[in-house]
Amino acid sequence: MSIDPKTTAIVLIEFQNDFTTEGGVLHGAVSDVMEKTGMVIDAAGVAVIVVGSVAAAVIAVREGRIHPGTVYRGFRQRLGRAILLGLELLVAADIVRTVATEPNLTSVAVLAIIVAIRTFLSFSLEVEITGRWPWQQGTDNQQSTD
């Protein structure tokens, strides 16, 4: 079989319309699954923040009995790490939910704003935890308490 570029065409089919457009062949099946997937990822993000916060508090109380002067910094670092991981999961859930629905300029703009805010929060927390921006090289300015 030979393919002649002068007489051969390539047809590219965009399947996203079948998934995201109401009335699409697979819209009913996929939209419910994606919405539930987004909810599960949201719940995981919230659970990570809650469990991480409780764990950081328990460790701080335990360490406070042994080394009372160093508890605050370690607590902040552990709490910040839990919040960072939870924020990453919440961003992932927003992306899944936006892709699953019919993408339009409004939903993409809202997603961009949410991701920008959460990214700014993540960078701010990273600076609080490590004492440097994520793209800066070198060792942490603060000693790890883990």
N, C-alpha and C positions, 0 to 999 in steps of 0.2 A: 504494500500500500504506500503510495507516495502522496505527499501533500504539496499542492501547488499554491504558493502564497498569492498568486494573482487571482485564483478562483476559490480560495478557501477563506471563510470568515470564522471568527471566534465570537461566540455569543456568551456574554457574561450575565449571569442572572443574580440579582441581589435578593437573597432569601430573607433578609431582615423584614421586608414588608409582610411576609407570611407570618412572622412572629409578632411584630409590633403593631401592625395596623388592624384596627377593628374590622372584622369581616375577612381577615386573612385566614388561610387554611388552618394554620396551627395556633392562631392567636389565643383561643380559649384554653388550650392545654398549657401553653407556655406562660401566659400572663399570670395565672394563679400560682404556678410553681415558682416563678421569679419573685412574685410578691411575698410568698411564704419564705423563700430563701433569704430575701432582704430582711424580713422580720427575724429570722433565726440569727443572721449575722448581727443585726442590731442588738438582739438579746445577749449574744455572746460578748459584744462590746461592752454593754452595760454590766454584765456579770464580771468581766475582767476588771473593770474599774472598781466595782463593789468588793469583790474578793481581794483584789490587790490592796485596796484601802484598809480593809479589815486586817489583812496579813501584815501590812506595814505598821498598823497601830499595835497589834499584838507583839510584834518584834520590838517596837519602840518601848512598850511597857516592860518587856522582859529585859531589854538592854538597859533601860533606865534604872533598874535595880542594881545593875553591876557597874555601869559607867554613866552616871547621870549627866555629865557635861557634854557627851557626844551624841546624844539621842536625836536632837533636832535635825541635824544635817542628814543622818542616815534615814530618818523618817521621811524627810522631804524627797530624798533621792528615790526611795522605794515607792512612795506615793506618785511621784512624777513618772516613773517607769510604768506603773499600772495605768495611769491616765494616758500616756503615750500609746500603749498597746491598744487600749480601749478606743482611742480616737482613730487609730488605723483601721480597726474593724468597722467603726461607724462610717468612715469614708467609703470602705469597700461596700457596705450595705447601700449607701446612697448611689454608688455607681451601678450596682446590680439593678436597683429599682428604676433608675433613669433609663438604662439600656432596655429593660423589660417593657417599659411603657412606650407609647409612640413618641419617639424623640422629636421634639420641636425646639424652636429657638428659645422659648421661655423655659422649658425644663432643663435644657443644657445650660442656659445662663444661670439658673438657680443652682444647679449642680456645681458650676464653676465657682460661684460665690461661696457655697458651703465648703467646697474643697479648699479654696483659698483661705478661708477663716480657720479651718481645722489645721491646715498646713502651717499657718502662722503660729497657731497655738502649739503645734508640735515642735517647731523650731524654738519657740520661746522656752518650752519645757526642757528641750535638749540643752539650751544654754544654762538654764537653772541647774540641771543635773550634772553636766560635765564641765561647765565653765567655759565652753567654746562652742562656736558654730559647728554644725555637722560637717561642713566641707573643709574645716581647718584640720590640718594634720598635727600630730603630736600626741602626747599622753594627756590624760585628764589632769586638770589643775587641782582637782580634789581627789583625795584617796577614796577608793571604793570601800563601802562598809559591808559589802556582802561577804 
